[in-house]
Amino acid sequence: MQVVVLGAGIIGISTAWHLLQKGHQVTVVDRQPDAALETSFANAAQISVSYCEPWANREAPLKALKWMFSATSPLLFRPQIDPAQWRWGLQFLGQCNDAAFERNVAQLVALGSYSHEALKAIVAETGMQYNRLERGIAHYYTDQKSFDGAAGAAAVMQKFGVKRRVINRDELLKIEPALNAFAERIVGGTYTPSDESGDARVFTQQLAALCAERGAQLLYGHDIERIDVAGGAAQQVSVRDRASGMVRVLKADAYVVACGSYTAPLLRQVGVHVPIYPGKGYSATLPLLKPELAPQVSMIDDQLKIAMSRLGNQLRVAGTIELGGFDLSLDTPLAKKRCEMLVRRIEEVFPGVADTRTPEEGGNPEFWTGLRPATPTNIPLIGRTKVGRLWVNAGHGTLGWTHGAGSGKALAELICGEQPAMNFRFHGMDTPVRTRLSAPGALNTDTPARQA
């Protein structure tokens, strides 16, 4: 079977890898000159199965309203004249209750556990190196009221098999001594030893190279012009080479849209509407001045809702969500304040450990911003659309790295008529898959799809 995958981030490349593993021919299309140069480029680096919590909870509406007046708030809603934004916001509010929260956690943990095993299998087979640290994730609190609620949050995760445990400050400092300089402000934390961290960009680019070695065609530097549909099914995709301007027409048995936040506008062209909206996030990557004092355990700062991970001789800090359209600017006053907040927190928590000087002071911080493709539930859309031969793998929000390997594996299985071994509601697939490969290169999908 021939499959065209649109998008070369962690989701698209993982999908391509698993399709190749099953013996299919794969073409990957991306507008960038290499894989993982957009949302997968400089994320928080965490494989956080134990912290797969949706943004929507009963406290979120009031917090979001309060945070609208702070330039450095964890979640910033910037109203736009955009029906998609308001529609997404209303759907988000509909998820801000305890029943929905627990239901969504169950889905996210199921996918996270499945994906973590898929990641481990890839690493075991390929031996890839990407600054991986299997030291767990620690979540520290500086506010007693917030820490008092940690036990309830941990209990919800434990209900679904996650071993997140509440620990006191002394236990936390034994797990990560690098926090000693900040210890007086810490009241406690939670810890999960099974989680890990690593560089998503390095991993994805290495996996893309292995895909090419196994016969995948990687069309980098190509814009997706359109998907042509006839008779209720996708017939071809037109892509334009950015260098030459030449248009190529790609025909396949199946097409996968894995374009992150740009999935929604692309699918709208063929009458498929998905609730994916971009959440702008930021990161700063800082050189280490004192590697011996730098953390080995990946961490979450509860007050600022940011994540910190060590990547070799660098420290990555990432966070914040800004709902304001497809803006990728880093030079606006708002963007600068959010980047400065990340760096300032690193200096507070790990004083003198990383080079937090500004460029004007002779420092060299690497600032980045990317658009997290978020659904109102935070549950990604993995499955078929109402258009025949057209599949979707997008909407992973802040968990693309955590869910990437498993999302790719699951969609490859679905395309091949298999049932992924997890309790997860796949998009457009209310009934069991009855996909048959009736002949080499032919795809027969005779199960009715739920309308997308």
TAQUIZI-V417650 format. One record per residue. N is the residue number from 0. RES is the residue in three letters. D_LAST is the distance of its C-alpha to the last C-alpha in Angstrom with 1 decimal. Layout:
((N;RES;D_LAST) (N;RES;D_LAST))
This chain:
((0;MET;24.3) (1;GLN;23.7) (2;VAL;20.8) (3;VAL;20.2) (4;VAL;19.2) (5;LEU;18.6) (6;GLY;20.2) (7;ALA;23.3) (8;GLY;23.1) (9;ILE;23.5) (10;ILE;20.0) (11;GLY;20.2) (12;ILE;23.8) (13;SER;23.2) (14;THR;20.6) (15;ALA;23.1) (16;TRP;25.9) (17;HIS;24.4) (18;LEU;23.4) (19;LEU;27.0) (20;GLN;28.3) (21;LYS;26.9) (22;GLY;28.7) (23;HIS;26.1) (24;GLN;26.7) (25;VAL;24.8) (26;THR;24.7) (27;VAL;23.7) (28;VAL;23.4) (29;ASP;24.2) (30;ARG;26.0) (31;GLN;28.4) (32;PRO;31.6) (33;ASP;30.8) (34;ALA;28.1) (35;ALA;27.3) (36;LEU;28.7) (37;GLU;26.0) (38;THR;24.3) (39;SER;25.9) (40;PHE;29.3) (41;ALA;31.1) (42;ASN;29.1) (43;ALA;30.8) (44;ALA;31.5) (45;GLN;30.7) (46;ILE;29.2) (47;SER;28.8) (48;VAL;27.5) (49;SER;29.7) (50;TYR;28.5) (51;CYS;24.7) (52;GLU;24.6) (53;PRO;21.8) (54;TRP;22.9) (55;ALA;22.1) (56;ASN;25.0) (57;ARG;27.3) (58;GLU;29.6) (59;ALA;27.1) (60;PRO;27.1) (61;LEU;31.0) (62;LYS;31.2) (63;ALA;28.8) (64;LEU;30.8) (65;LYS;34.0) (66;TRP;32.9) (67;MET;32.0) (68;PHE;35.7) (69;SER;36.3) (70;ALA;35.8) (71;THR;35.7) (72;SER;33.4) (73;PRO;31.0) (74;LEU;28.0) (75;LEU;28.5) (76;PHE;26.3) (77;ARG;27.3) (78;PRO;26.1) (79;GLN;24.9) (80;ILE;24.4) (81;ASP;20.7) (82;PRO;18.1) (83;ALA;15.6) (84;GLN;18.3) (85;TRP;19.1) (86;ARG;15.6) (87;TRP;15.3) (88;GLY;18.8) (89;LEU;18.3) (90;GLN;15.5) (91;PHE;17.9) (92;LEU;20.7) (93;GLY;18.9) (94;GLN;19.1) (95;CYS;22.8) (96;ASN;24.4) (97;ASP;26.0) (98;ALA;23.8) (99;ALA;20.6) (100;PHE;22.6) (101;GLU;23.9) (102;ARG;20.6) (103;ASN;19.1) (104;VAL;22.4) (105;ALA;22.2) (106;GLN;18.9) (107;LEU;20.3) (108;VAL;23.7) (109;ALA;22.4) (110;LEU;20.6) (111;GLY;23.7) (112;SER;26.2) (113;TYR;24.5) (114;SER;24.2) (115;HIS;27.8) (116;GLU;29.1) (117;ALA;27.2) (118;LEU;28.8) (119;LYS;32.2) (120;ALA;31.9) (121;ILE;31.3) (122;VAL;34.3) (123;ALA;36.4) (124;GLU;35.9) (125;THR;36.2) (126;GLY;38.6) (127;MET;36.9) (128;GLN;38.5) (129;TYR;36.6) (130;ASN;38.7) (131;ARG;37.2) (132;LEU;38.8) (133;GLU;38.3) (134;ARG;39.9) (135;GLY;37.2) (136;ILE;36.0) (137;ALA;38.1) (138;HIS;36.9) (139;TYR;39.9) (140;TYR;40.6) (141;THR;43.2) (142;ASP;42.7) (143;GLN;44.0) (144;LYS;41.7) (145;SER;38.6) (146;PHE;40.3) (147;ASP;41.0) (148;GLY;37.3) (149;ALA;36.8) (150;ALA;37.8) (151;GLY;35.1) (152;ALA;32.4) (153;ALA;34.0) (154;ALA;34.1) (155;VAL;30.4) (156;MET;29.9) (157;GLN;32.7) (158;LYS;31.1) (159;PHE;28.4) (160;GLY;31.1) (161;VAL;31.5) (162;LYS;35.2) (163;ARG;35.3) (164;ARG;38.7) (165;VAL;40.5) (166;ILE;43.6) (167;ASN;46.4) (168;ARG;47.6) (169;ASP;50.2) (170;GLU;47.8) (171;LEU;45.4) (172;LEU;48.3) (173;LYS;49.3) (174;ILE;45.8) (175;GLU;45.7) (176;PRO;49.2) (177;ALA;48.0) (178;LEU;47.1) (179;ASN;50.8) (180;ALA;51.4) (181;PHE;48.7) (182;ALA;49.7) (183;GLU;51.3) (184;ARG;48.1) (185;ILE;46.0) (186;VAL;46.0) (187;GLY;44.0) (188;GLY;40.8) (189;THR;38.5) (190;TYR;38.3) (191;THR;36.3) (192;PRO;38.2) (193;SER;35.4) (194;ASP;33.4) (195;GLU;34.3) (196;SER;34.0) (197;GLY;34.2) (198;ASP;33.4) (199;ALA;29.7) (200;ARG;30.7) (201;VAL;33.6) (202;PHE;31.7) (203;THR;28.8) (204;GLN;31.3) (205;GLN;33.4) (206;LEU;30.5) (207;ALA;29.6) (208;ALA;33.2) (209;LEU;33.2) (210;CYS;30.1) (211;ALA;32.2) (212;GLU;35.2) (213;ARG;33.2) (214;GLY;32.3) (215;ALA;29.1) (216;GLN;29.2) (217;LEU;28.6) (218;LEU;28.1) (219;TYR;28.9) (220;GLY;29.6) (221;HIS;27.0) (222;ASP;24.6) (223;ILE;21.3) (224;GLU;21.8) (225;ARG;18.8) (226;ILE;16.5) (227;ASP;17.6) (228;VAL;15.5) (229;ALA;17.3) (230;GLY;17.0) (231;GLY;13.2) (232;ALA;13.7) (233;ALA;14.7) (234;GLN;18.5) (235;GLN;19.9) (236;VAL;19.9) (237;SER;22.7) (238;VAL;24.3) (239;ARG;27.5) (240;ASP;30.3) (241;ARG;31.4) (242;ALA;35.0) (243;SER;35.7) (244;GLY;33.1) (245;MET;32.4) (246;VAL;29.1) (247;ARG;28.0) (248;VAL;25.5) (249;LEU;23.8) (250;LYS;22.8) (251;ALA;21.4) (252;ASP;19.9) (253;ALA;16.9) (254;TYR;15.7) (255;VAL;14.6) (256;VAL;13.7) (257;ALA;15.7) (258;CYS;16.9) (259;GLY;17.0) (260;SER;16.7) (261;TYR;16.6) (262;THR;13.2) (263;ALA;11.6) (264;PRO;14.0) (265;LEU;13.9) (266;LEU;10.2) (267;ARG;10.8) (268;GLN;13.5) (269;VAL;11.4) (270;GLY;9.1) (271;VAL;6.1) (272;HIS;6.4) (273;VAL;6.9) (274;PRO;9.8) (275;ILE;12.4) (276;TYR;15.8) (277;PRO;19.1) (278;GLY;21.8) (279;LYS;25.1) (280;GLY;27.3) (281;TYR;30.9) (282;SER;33.3) (283;ALA;36.9) (284;THR;38.6) (285;LEU;42.3) (286;PRO;45.2) (287;LEU;47.1) (288;LEU;50.7) (289;LYS;51.6) (290;PRO;49.4) (291;GLU;51.6) (292;LEU;50.5) (293;ALA;46.8) (294;PRO;44.2) (295;GLN;43.1) (296;VAL;40.6) (297;SER;37.3) (298;MET;37.1) (299;ILE;35.1) (300;ASP;37.0) (301;ASP;36.0) (302;GLN;37.6) (303;LEU;35.8) (304;LYS;32.7) (305;ILE;33.4) (306;ALA;33.7) (307;MET;36.7) (308;SER;37.0) (309;ARG;39.9) (310;LEU;39.3) (311;GLY;42.7) (312;ASN;45.0) (313;GLN;42.4) (314;LEU;40.7) (315;ARG;37.1) (316;VAL;36.1) (317;ALA;32.6) (318;GLY;30.6) (319;THR;29.6) (320;ILE;26.2) (321;GLU;26.3) (322;LEU;23.4) (323;GLY;24.5) (324;GLY;22.3) (325;PHE;22.9) (326;ASP;26.6) (327;LEU;28.3) (328;SER;31.9) (329;LEU;34.4) (330;ASP;37.4) (331;THR;36.7) (332;PRO;38.7) (333;LEU;35.7) (334;ALA;34.7) (335;LYS;38.3) (336;LYS;38.7) (337;ARG;35.8) (338;CYS;37.1) (339;GLU;40.6) (340;MET;39.5) (341;LEU;38.2) (342;VAL;41.5) (343;ARG;43.6) (344;ARG;42.1) (345;ILE;42.9) (346;GLU;46.5) (347;GLU;46.7) (348;VAL;45.5) (349;PHE;47.1) (350;PRO;50.0) (351;GLY;51.4) (352;VAL;49.2) (353;ALA;47.0) (354;ASP;47.8) (355;THR;46.3) (356;ARG;48.4) (357;THR;46.9) (358;PRO;47.3) (359;GLU;50.1) (360;GLU;51.8) (361;GLY;51.6) (362;GLY;48.5) (363;ASN;45.5) (364;PRO;42.3) (365;GLU;39.2) (366;PHE;36.6) (367;TRP;33.0) (368;THR;29.8) (369;GLY;26.2) (370;LEU;22.7) (371;ARG;20.9) (372;PRO;17.1) (373;ALA;16.5) (374;THR;13.7) (375;PRO;15.2) (376;THR;15.8) (377;ASN;16.9) (378;ILE;14.9) (379;PRO;13.4) (380;LEU;10.1) (381;ILE;11.5) (382;GLY;10.1) (383;ARG;8.3) (384;THR;5.5) (385;LYS;5.5) (386;VAL;8.7) (387;GLY;11.5) (388;ARG;13.5) (389;LEU;11.2) (390;TRP;10.7) (391;VAL;10.3) (392;ASN;13.0) (393;ALA;13.4) (394;GLY;13.9) (395;HIS;17.1) (396;GLY;19.1) (397;THR;22.8) (398;LEU;22.3) (399;GLY;21.5) (400;TRP;25.0) (401;THR;24.9) (402;HIS;21.6) (403;GLY;21.9) (404;ALA;23.8) (405;GLY;21.9) (406;SER;18.4) (407;GLY;19.8) (408;LYS;21.4) (409;ALA;18.6) (410;LEU;16.2) (411;ALA;19.3) (412;GLU;19.9) (413;LEU;16.4) (414;ILE;16.8) (415;CYS;20.2) (416;GLY;19.3) (417;GLU;20.7) (418;GLN;19.8) (419;PRO;20.4) (420;ALA;23.2) (421;MET;21.8) (422;ASN;20.3) (423;PHE;16.9) (424;ARG;13.4) (425;PHE;11.4) (426;HIS;7.8) (427;GLY;6.2) (428;MET;9.9) (429;ASP;11.4) (430;THR;14.2) (431;PRO;16.6) (432;VAL;16.2) (433;ARG;18.4) (434;THR;18.4) (435;ARG;21.8) (436;LEU;23.8) (437;SER;26.0) (438;ALA;28.1) (439;PRO;28.6) (440;GLY;25.9) (441;ALA;23.8) (442;LEU;20.4) (443;ASN;19.5) (444;THR;16.1) (445;ASP;16.8) (446;THR;14.5) (447;PRO;11.8) (448;ALA;8.3) (449;ARG;6.3) (450;GLN;3.8) (451;ALA;0.0))
